[in-house]
Amino acid sequence: MSPGELTRRRPQRWFPTGLPAVQLVAIALVAAALAVPAPGQAAPVARKETGAGFGLDQVAGQAQQLARQPFVDPRGKLPQWLLDLSYDQWRDIRFRPEQALWAKQHLPFRVQFFHPGLYYDRTVAINVVDARGVHPVGFSPSQFDYGKNDFASKIPQDLGYAGFRIHAPFKTRNYYDEVIVFLGASYFRALGKQQIFGASARGLAIDTALPSGEEFPYFREFWLVEPRPGAKSMTVLALLDSPSLTGAFRFVVQPGEETLIDVDCRIYRRKEVAQLGVAPLTSMFFYGENSLRPGERIQPEVHDSDGLLVHSASGEWLWRPFDNPKTLQVNAFQAKDPAGFGLVQRDRNFDHYQDLETRQDLRPSIWVAPKGGWGEGSVELIEIPTRDDTNDNVVAFWVPAKLPAASEPLSFSYTIFWYGDDPTLPPGGRTVATRREAGRAGDTVRFVVDFSGEKLAALPAATVLRGVVTVAEGSDAGEIVNQQVVKNPVTGGWRLSFEVRPKKKPLTLRAFLDQGGSALTETWTYGIDP
């Protein structure tokens, strides 16, 4: 069976990372430029432990000990009336900024906390680590403004927090803006200087999209390491728990034009898991250029991310535009020792969204740059059907091809970049739009794919470029017809158009632009489903 053929049988397609020799030659020319973590050239954040020697090792010791004990579900401890709050009622509970952790110490970071209730049905323990040691952060209803709600006097004095957010003056010198939020299960989301919140990350994903059902681990305890005056980064330690495993995490958060989060984690399993998703990312895709606009929506597009970008160890850059499928879709892209992967919002044109409230043109892209060799595995993409834009229906993570015995711990290190537009990802030509429609022949599907990049823009319109379009499953799956490559005089890029006549479904398409045996662009890939 060839690398591009289906190798697992559930509603899933596998995509090869091996390229034709002609494209590998072109990739070799830019290999030196790809040796550093992308995006940007930022150096890794220093990871010194502070506060009476308390750090990742100590949290890992707790995680290992916890894994030897049966899992205890912490839910059910909150008053039911708090869980019955409406969204507007919960949102009207606001933390008082003057009560923020370190607000009176004039440190470069401050922390505000979230009130439990509604969706947030469990509390988390939060501690401060400083030069004197480890100290719990006490909850008080007086820290919150309950707005129009009339139940402040009913709040238990020892209720606890649902999560927290870190603020820093990284957008302007005199105002502490939100940098990162930890709230709900193992979710966290951050942003760079020019973005607003959008896609999220998680600690781990367990058995996502499997028939057995997904297990959601959660951070049960946090340790906030007090930053020193003038510090450029802040360290957060976290203890993860779930029925199947425990984990110790260290997050070193460095806000800026691109916000960097250095992540180190150690995993201890109570039992075997069918699938472990490492560095999971999640986002929303309702519709875009490649899908029909539903109902009477006035917005041309609605999404927080529009594609998955994968950088393989061989040097290949692969782009997979998102879709809102009619049924659950699970696709896996082979990625041994991946150089990086991420959920990207490439379309930064406000005119393509026309939404002054959500400003989806300002949503961050998220890029995961692994450290060290992760071994054999794949980047898995899950697309869940959605009828509106309130659900995060896109998930991506790296899956080890084989896990050691449950008694053996696992460890992973990586950097997450939260950034805006970055035309250097990839360093060559990239896909900027994907459109599809019924083909002219009646039994075909027509695709129009626009590529852009500095080198592409410099090529005269008379240049002859070749579109290398293939059906990953082979010629017996589909036939490519009416193929054409032309210069786009409006954008300066190049447009590839072609039709495919499916002979069986599902099938997977791959395409890139080539000049004289040298690849000029990333590999575009797309699936046609039954």
C-alpha positions as CSV (number, residue, x, y, z in Angstrom):
1,M,0.0,0.0,0.0
2,S,1.5,3.4,-1.0
3,P,1.9,6.2,1.6
4,G,-1.0,8.1,0.1
5,E,-3.5,5.2,0.5
6,L,-6.0,4.8,3.3
7,T,-4.4,3.0,6.2
8,R,-7.1,3.2,8.9
9,R,-10.8,2.5,8.4
10,R,-13.0,4.9,10.2
11,P,-14.4,8.1,8.6
12,Q,-10.9,9.3,8.0
13,R,-8.4,9.9,5.2
14,W,-4.6,9.7,5.5
15,F,-2.5,12.1,3.6
16,P,1.2,11.5,2.6
17,T,3.9,13.9,3.4
18,G,6.2,12.4,0.8
19,L,6.6,14.6,-2.2
20,P,7.5,14.1,-5.9
21,A,11.3,14.4,-6.3
22,V,10.8,17.7,-8.3
23,Q,9.2,19.3,-5.2
24,L,11.8,18.0,-2.8
25,V,14.5,19.7,-4.8
26,A,12.8,23.0,-4.4
27,I,12.3,22.4,-0.7
28,A,15.9,21.7,-0.1
29,L,16.8,25.2,-1.3
30,V,14.9,26.7,1.7
31,A,15.8,24.1,4.3
32,A,18.3,26.4,6.1
33,A,15.6,29.0,6.5
34,L,13.3,26.5,8.1
35,A,15.6,25.4,10.9
36,V,14.2,27.9,13.5
37,P,10.8,27.6,15.1
38,A,8.1,29.4,13.0
39,P,6.7,31.9,13.0
40,G,9.3,34.6,13.8
41,Q,12.8,34.5,15.1
42,A,12.1,34.8,18.8
43,A,14.4,32.9,21.1
44,P,13.0,30.3,23.5
45,V,11.8,31.7,26.8
46,A,14.1,31.0,29.8
47,R,12.6,28.4,32.1
48,K,14.1,29.1,35.6
49,E,12.1,27.8,38.5
50,T,11.6,30.2,41.4
51,G,9.9,30.2,44.8
52,A,11.5,27.8,47.3
53,G,12.5,25.4,44.6
54,F,8.9,24.6,43.6
55,G,8.6,23.9,39.8
56,L,7.7,21.3,37.2
57,D,9.4,18.5,39.0
58,Q,7.3,19.0,42.1
59,V,4.0,19.2,40.1
60,A,5.1,16.0,38.2
61,G,5.6,14.3,41.6
62,Q,2.0,15.1,42.5
63,A,0.7,14.0,39.1
64,Q,2.6,10.7,39.4
65,Q,1.2,10.1,42.9
66,L,-2.3,11.1,41.8
67,A,-2.2,8.6,38.9
68,R,-1.8,5.8,41.4
69,Q,-5.2,6.7,43.0
70,P,-8.7,6.3,41.5
71,F,-10.1,9.3,39.7
72,V,-12.5,11.4,41.8
73,D,-14.9,13.6,39.8
74,P,-14.9,17.1,41.4
75,R,-18.2,18.1,39.8
76,G,-21.4,18.2,41.9
77,K,-20.0,20.5,44.6
78,L,-21.4,23.8,43.4
79,P,-24.9,25.0,44.3
80,Q,-27.3,24.0,41.5
81,W,-28.7,27.5,41.2
82,L,-25.3,28.8,40.1
83,L,-25.2,26.2,37.3
84,D,-28.7,27.3,36.3
85,L,-27.6,30.9,35.7
86,S,-28.3,32.4,32.2
87,Y,-25.4,33.5,30.1
88,D,-26.2,37.2,30.7
89,Q,-26.4,36.6,34.5
90,W,-23.0,34.9,34.6
91,R,-21.4,37.5,32.3
92,D,-22.7,40.2,34.6
93,I,-20.4,38.9,37.4
94,R,-17.2,40.8,36.9
95,F,-13.9,40.6,38.8
96,R,-12.9,43.9,40.3
97,P,-9.6,45.0,38.6
98,E,-8.3,46.6,41.8
99,Q,-8.5,43.2,43.4
100,A,-6.1,41.6,40.9
101,L,-3.2,39.6,42.1
102,W,0.0,41.8,42.3
103,A,-2.0,45.0,41.4
104,K,-0.5,46.9,44.3
105,Q,3.1,45.6,43.7
106,H,3.5,47.2,40.3
107,L,4.8,44.0,38.7
108,P,4.8,43.4,34.9
109,F,1.9,40.9,35.2
110,R,-1.4,40.9,37.0
111,V,-4.0,38.1,37.4
112,Q,-7.8,38.3,37.6
113,F,-10.1,35.4,38.4
114,F,-13.4,33.9,37.0
115,H,-16.4,33.1,39.0
116,P,-17.9,29.6,38.7
117,G,-21.4,29.0,37.4
118,L,-23.3,28.3,34.2
119,Y,-20.9,26.1,32.0
120,Y,-18.1,26.2,34.6
121,D,-19.3,23.5,37.0
122,R,-16.1,22.9,39.1
123,T,-13.6,25.1,40.8
124,V,-9.8,24.9,40.6
125,A,-7.2,25.4,43.3
126,I,-4.9,28.3,42.7
127,N,-1.6,29.0,44.4
128,V,1.1,31.7,44.3
129,V,4.7,30.7,44.2
130,D,7.1,33.4,45.5
131,A,10.4,33.7,47.3
132,R,8.7,32.7,50.6
133,G,7.2,29.5,49.3
134,V,3.8,28.3,48.0
135,H,0.6,30.1,49.2
136,P,-3.1,29.4,48.3
137,V,-5.1,32.2,46.7
138,G,-8.2,32.7,48.8
139,F,-11.6,33.3,47.3
140,S,-14.0,36.1,48.5
141,P,-17.3,37.3,47.0
142,S,-16.0,40.8,47.7
143,Q,-13.6,40.4,44.8
144,F,-16.5,40.5,42.4
145,D,-19.1,43.0,41.2
146,Y,-22.3,41.0,40.7
147,G,-23.9,43.7,38.6
148,K,-27.7,43.5,38.3
149,N,-27.7,40.0,40.0
150,D,-29.4,39.9,43.4
151,F,-27.7,36.8,44.8
152,A,-24.3,38.1,46.0
153,S,-25.2,37.4,49.6
154,K,-25.9,33.8,48.8
155,I,-22.4,33.1,47.5
156,P,-20.4,30.7,49.8
157,Q,-17.4,32.5,51.2
158,D,-15.1,29.6,50.3
159,L,-16.6,28.9,46.8
160,G,-13.4,29.0,44.8
161,Y,-12.5,30.1,41.2
162,A,-13.4,28.7,37.8
163,G,-10.2,30.0,36.2
164,F,-8.1,33.0,35.7
165,R,-6.6,35.4,33.1
166,I,-3.2,37.1,33.0
167,H,-2.9,40.8,32.1
168,A,0.2,42.7,31.0
169,P,0.9,46.2,29.5
170,F,2.0,44.7,26.2
171,K,-0.3,46.7,23.9
172,T,0.2,50.1,25.6
173,R,2.6,51.0,28.4
174,N,0.0,52.1,30.9
175,Y,-2.8,49.6,30.6
176,Y,-2.8,45.9,31.5
177,D,-4.5,44.0,28.7
178,E,-5.5,40.4,28.7
179,V,-2.8,38.0,27.4
180,I,-4.0,34.6,28.2
181,V,-7.1,32.9,29.7
182,F,-7.3,29.5,31.5
183,L,-11.0,28.6,31.8
184,G,-12.9,25.4,31.4
185,A,-11.5,21.8,31.3
186,S,-7.9,22.2,30.0
187,Y,-8.6,25.0,27.6
188,F,-6.6,28.2,27.3
189,R,-6.4,30.9,24.7
190,A,-4.0,33.8,24.2
191,L,-3.4,36.6,21.7
192,G,-0.7,38.7,20.2
193,K,-0.5,42.5,20.3
194,Q,-2.8,43.2,17.3
195,Q,-5.4,40.4,17.8
196,I,-8.6,39.7,19.7
197,F,-9.5,36.3,21.2
198,G,-10.5,33.5,18.8
199,A,-9.1,30.0,18.6
200,S,-8.1,28.0,21.7
201,A,-5.6,25.4,22.8
202,R,-5.9,22.5,25.3
203,G,-3.7,20.5,27.5
204,L,-4.5,17.2,26.0
205,A,-7.2,15.5,23.8
206,I,-8.3,12.0,24.7
207,D,-10.3,9.7,22.3
208,T,-11.6,12.6,20.3
209,A,-14.2,11.6,17.6
210,L,-13.9,7.9,18.6
211,P,-17.2,5.9,18.9
212,S,-16.4,5.4,22.6
213,G,-16.8,9.1,23.2
214,E,-14.3,11.8,24.1
215,E,-12.8,12.2,27.5
216,F,-12.0,15.8,28.6
217,P,-9.2,16.2,31.1
218,Y,-9.1,19.3,33.2
219,F,-6.6,21.4,35.1
220,R,-7.5,20.9,38.8
221,E,-4.8,23.0,40.3
222,F,-2.6,25.9,39.2
223,W,0.6,27.6,40.6
224,L,1.3,31.2,39.5
225,V,4.9,32.0,39.8
226,E,5.4,35.6,40.9
227,P,7.3,37.5,38.2
228,R,10.3,39.7,39.1
229,P,10.2,43.4,38.4
230,G,10.9,44.0,34.7
231,A,10.3,40.3,33.8
232,K,9.3,39.7,30.1
233,S,7.6,36.3,30.9
234,M,5.5,34.6,33.5
235,T,5.4,31.0,34.5
236,V,2.2,29.0,35.2
237,L,2.3,25.4,36.5
238,A,-0.7,23.2,36.3
239,L,-1.9,19.7,37.5
240,L,-4.0,17.8,34.9
241,D,-6.5,15.1,35.9
242,S,-9.0,12.8,34.1
243,P,-10.3,9.2,34.5
244,S,-7.5,7.9,32.3
245,L,-4.4,10.0,33.2
246,T,-2.8,12.8,35.0
247,G,-0.3,15.4,33.9
248,A,2.1,18.1,35.0
249,F,2.4,21.2,32.8
250,R,4.6,24.3,32.7
251,F,3.6,27.3,30.6
252,V,6.0,30.1,30.2
253,V,4.0,33.0,28.7
254,Q,5.8,35.8,26.8
255,P,3.4,38.4,25.5
256,G,4.3,40.6,22.5
257,E,3.6,41.2,18.8
258,E,3.6,37.4,18.7
259,T,2.8,35.9,22.1
260,L,4.9,32.8,22.8
261,I,4.0,30.1,25.2
262,D,6.7,27.5,26.0
263,V,5.0,24.3,27.1
264,D,6.5,21.3,28.9
265,C,4.3,18.4,30.0
266,R,4.7,15.0,31.6
267,I,1.9,12.5,31.3
268,Y,1.1,9.6,33.7
269,R,-1.6,7.2,32.7
270,R,-4.0,5.3,35.0
271,K,-4.9,3.1,32.1
272,E,-4.5,2.7,28.3
273,V,-6.2,5.3,26.0
274,A,-7.2,4.5,22.5
275,Q,-5.9,7.9,21.2
276,L,-3.8,10.6,22.7
277,G,-3.9,14.1,21.1
278,V,-0.8,16.2,21.9
279,A,-0.9,20.0,21.7
280,P,-4.6,20.1,20.7
281,L,-6.0,23.3,19.0
282,T,-9.6,24.1,18.4
283,S,-11.5,26.8,16.4
284,M,-14.7,27.7,14.6
285,F,-15.4,27.4,10.9
286,F,-19.0,28.1,9.8
287,Y,-18.5,29.0,6.1
288,G,-16.0,30.6,3.8
289,E,-15.2,31.0,0.1
290,N,-15.3,27.3,-0.5
291,S,-18.8,26.8,1.0
292,L,-22.3,28.2,0.4
293,R,-23.5,31.1,2.5
294,P,-26.4,29.7,4.7
295,G,-29.8,31.3,5.0
296,E,-29.9,35.1,4.8
297,R,-26.5,35.8,6.5
298,I,-25.0,39.1,5.2
299,Q,-21.4,38.2,6.2
300,P,-19.5,36.8,3.2
301,E,-17.5,34.5,5.5
302,V,-17.7,33.5,9.1
303,H,-14.7,31.7,10.7
304,D,-12.0,32.1,13.3
305,S,-9.6,30.0,11.3
306,D,-9.7,29.0,7.6
307,G,-7.1,26.2,7.3
308,L,-4.7,23.7,8.8
309,L,-1.0,24.2,8.0
310,V,1.5,21.4,8.5
311,H,5.3,21.5,8.2
312,S,6.8,18.1,7.9
313,A,10.3,17.1,8.9
314,S,11.1,16.5,5.2
315,G,10.4,20.2,4.5
316,E,7.0,20.0,2.9
317,W,4.4,22.6,3.7
318,L,0.8,21.3,3.4
319,W,-2.3,23.5,3.4
320,R,-5.8,22.1,4.0
321,P,-8.7,24.6,3.8
322,F,-11.5,24.0,6.3
323,D,-15.0,23.1,5.5
324,N,-18.3,22.7,7.4
325,P,-19.1,19.1,6.4
326,K,-22.5,17.5,6.5
327,T,-21.1,14.6,8.5
328,L,-18.2,14.3,10.9
329,Q,-14.9,14.2,9.0
330,V,-11.6,13.0,10.5
331,N,-8.4,13.3,8.4
332,A,-4.9,12.4,9.3
333,F,-1.7,13.8,7.8
334,Q,1.4,11.7,8.3
335,A,3.9,13.7,10.3
336,K,7.0,11.9,11.8
337,D,8.9,14.4,14.0
338,P,6.7,17.3,12.8
339,A,8.4,20.6,12.3
340,G,5.2,22.4,13.1
341,F,1.4,22.6,12.6
342,G,-1.3,25.1,13.3
343,L,-4.8,26.5,12.8
344,V,-4.4,29.6,10.6
345,Q,-6.6,32.6,9.9
346,R,-5.0,33.6,6.5
347,D,-7.8,35.8,5.3
348,R,-7.2,39.2,7.0
349,N,-9.5,41.3,4.7
350,F,-12.3,42.9,6.7
351,D,-14.4,43.2,3.6
352,H,-14.5,39.4,3.6
353,Y,-16.3,39.3,7.0
354,Q,-18.2,42.7,7.3
355,D,-18.7,42.2,11.0
356,L,-17.7,45.1,13.3
357,E,-18.5,43.2,16.4
358,T,-16.6,39.9,16.0
359,R,-13.7,41.3,13.9
360,Q,-12.8,37.9,12.6
361,D,-10.1,39.5,10.5
362,L,-8.2,40.1,13.8
363,R,-8.5,36.5,15.2
364,P,-5.1,35.0,16.0
365,S,-3.5,32.1,14.1
366,I,-1.9,29.4,16.4
367,W,1.3,27.6,15.5
368,V,2.8,24.7,17.4
369,A,6.6,24.2,17.1
370,P,7.6,20.8,18.7
371,K,10.9,20.5,20.5
372,G,12.9,17.4,20.1
373,G,11.8,14.4,18.1
374,W,8.2,13.3,18.7
375,G,8.7,10.2,16.6
376,E,6.2,8.5,14.3
377,G,2.7,9.9,14.2
378,S,0.2,12.1,12.4
379,V,-1.5,15.5,12.6
380,E,-5.2,14.8,12.9
381,L,-7.9,17.2,11.8
382,I,-11.5,16.8,12.9
383,E,-14.3,18.9,11.3
384,I,-17.7,18.7,13.0
385,P,-20.9,19.9,11.3
386,T,-22.4,23.1,12.8
387,R,-25.5,25.1,12.1
388,D,-24.2,28.3,13.5
389,D,-21.0,30.1,14.6
390,T,-21.4,29.5,18.3
391,N,-19.5,26.2,18.3
392,D,-15.8,25.4,18.1
393,N,-16.2,22.7,15.4
394,V,-12.6,22.3,14.2
395,V,-9.9,20.4,16.2
396,A,-6.3,19.5,15.3
397,F,-3.6,17.7,17.3
398,W,-0.6,15.4,16.9
399,V,-1.2,11.7,17.5
400,P,1.6,9.3,18.4
401,A,1.5,6.2,16.1
402,K,2.1,4.0,19.1
403,L,2.1,4.6,22.8
404,P,4.3,2.7,25.3
405,A,2.7,0.7,28.1
406,A,0.5,2.7,30.4
407,S,3.1,2.3,33.2
408,E,5.6,4.4,31.3
409,P,5.4,8.2,31.6
410,L,5.3,10.4,28.5
411,S,6.8,13.9,28.0
412,F,6.4,16.5,25.3
413,S,7.8,20.0,24.8
414,Y,6.8,22.6,22.3
415,T,6.3,26.4,21.7
416,I,2.9,27.8,20.8
417,F,2.9,31.1,18.8
418,W,-0.2,33.3,18.7
419,Y,0.2,35.7,15.8
420,G,-1.5,37.7,13.1
421,D,-0.6,37.5,9.4
422,D,2.8,36.0,8.6
423,P,3.5,35.7,4.8
424,T,6.7,33.7,5.6
425,L,4.6,30.7,6.6
426,P,5.5,29.0,4.3
427,P,8.5,30.8,2.9
428,G,7.3,30.1,-0.7
429,G,3.9,30.6,-2.4
430,R,0.8,30.0,-0.3
431,T,-2.9,29.4,-0.9
432,V,-5.0,32.5,-0.3
433,A,-8.4,31.3,-1.5
434,T,-10.2,28.0,-2.4
435,R,-13.5,28.0,-4.3
436,R,-15.5,25.1,-5.7
437,E,-18.6,24.7,-7.9
438,A,-20.3,22.2,-10.1
439,G,-18.2,21.5,-13.2
440,R,-19.2,22.3,-16.8
441,A,-19.4,18.7,-17.8
442,G,-22.2,18.0,-15.3
443,D,-20.5,15.1,-13.6
444,T,-17.4,17.0,-12.4
445,V,-16.5,19.4,-9.6
446,R,-14.6,22.6,-10.5
447,F,-11.9,24.1,-8.2
448,V,-10.4,27.5,-8.4
449,V,-7.3,27.9,-6.1
450,D,-5.4,31.2,-5.8
451,F,-1.8,31.2,-4.8
452,S,0.2,34.3,-3.7
453,G,3.8,35.1,-2.7
454,E,6.6,37.5,-3.5
455,K,8.3,35.3,-6.0
456,L,5.0,34.5,-7.7
457,A,4.1,38.2,-7.9
458,A,7.5,38.9,-9.6
459,L,6.8,36.4,-12.5
460,P,5.6,38.0,-15.7
461,A,2.2,37.0,-17.0
462,A,3.9,35.3,-20.0
463,T,5.6,32.8,-17.7
464,V,4.5,29.2,-18.2
465,L,3.7,27.6,-14.9
466,R,2.4,24.1,-14.4
467,G,-0.3,23.0,-12.0
468,V,0.7,19.6,-10.5
469,V,-2.7,18.2,-9.6
470,T,-3.1,14.6,-8.4
471,V,-5.7,12.4,-6.8
472,A,-4.1,10.9,-3.7
473,E,-5.9,7.6,-3.9
474,G,-4.9,7.1,-7.6
475,S,-6.3,7.4,-11.1
476,D,-9.0,4.9,-10.3
477,A,-10.5,7.3,-7.8
478,G,-10.9,10.3,-10.1
479,E,-9.9,12.0,-13.3
480,I,-8.5,15.6,-13.6
481,V,-9.8,17.6,-16.6
482,N,-9.8,21.2,-17.9
483,Q,-6.7,22.3,-16.0
484,Q,-5.3,25.8,-16.4
485,V,-2.9,28.2,-14.7
486,V,-3.1,31.9,-15.3
487,K,-1.7,35.1,-13.8
488,N,-4.2,37.0,-11.6
489,P,-3.7,40.6,-12.7
490,V,-5.7,41.9,-9.8
491,T,-3.8,40.3,-6.9
492,G,-0.5,39.7,-8.7
493,G,-0.7,36.0,-7.7
494,W,-1.5,33.0,-9.9
495,R,-4.8,31.0,-10.3
496,L,-5.0,27.3,-10.7
497,S,-8.4,26.0,-12.0
498,F,-9.3,22.4,-12.8
499,E,-12.2,20.0,-12.7
500,V,-12.2,16.5,-11.2
501,R,-14.5,13.7,-12.3
502,P,-14.8,11.5,-9.2
503,K,-15.0,7.7,-9.9
504,K,-15.4,6.9,-6.2
505,K,-15.7,8.8,-3.0
506,P,-14.2,9.9,-0.7
507,L,-11.2,11.1,-2.6
508,T,-8.3,13.5,-1.8
509,L,-6.8,16.1,-4.1
510,R,-3.3,17.6,-4.0
511,A,-1.9,20.4,-6.0
512,F,1.0,22.8,-6.2
513,L,2.5,25.2,-8.8
514,D,5.7,24.2,-10.6
515,Q,8.1,26.0,-12.9
516,G,10.7,24.0,-14.9
517,G,10.8,21.2,-12.3
518,S,10.9,23.4,-9.2
519,A,8.0,23.7,-6.8
520,L,6.9,27.3,-6.2
521,T,4.2,26.8,-3.6
522,E,3.0,24.8,-0.7
523,T,0.9,21.7,-1.3
524,W,-2.8,22.4,-1.3
525,T,-5.0,19.5,-0.4
526,Y,-8.8,19.0,-0.3
527,G,-11.2,16.2,0.1
528,I,-14.4,15.3,-1.8
529,D,-16.8,13.3,0.3
530,P,-19.9,11.3,-0.5
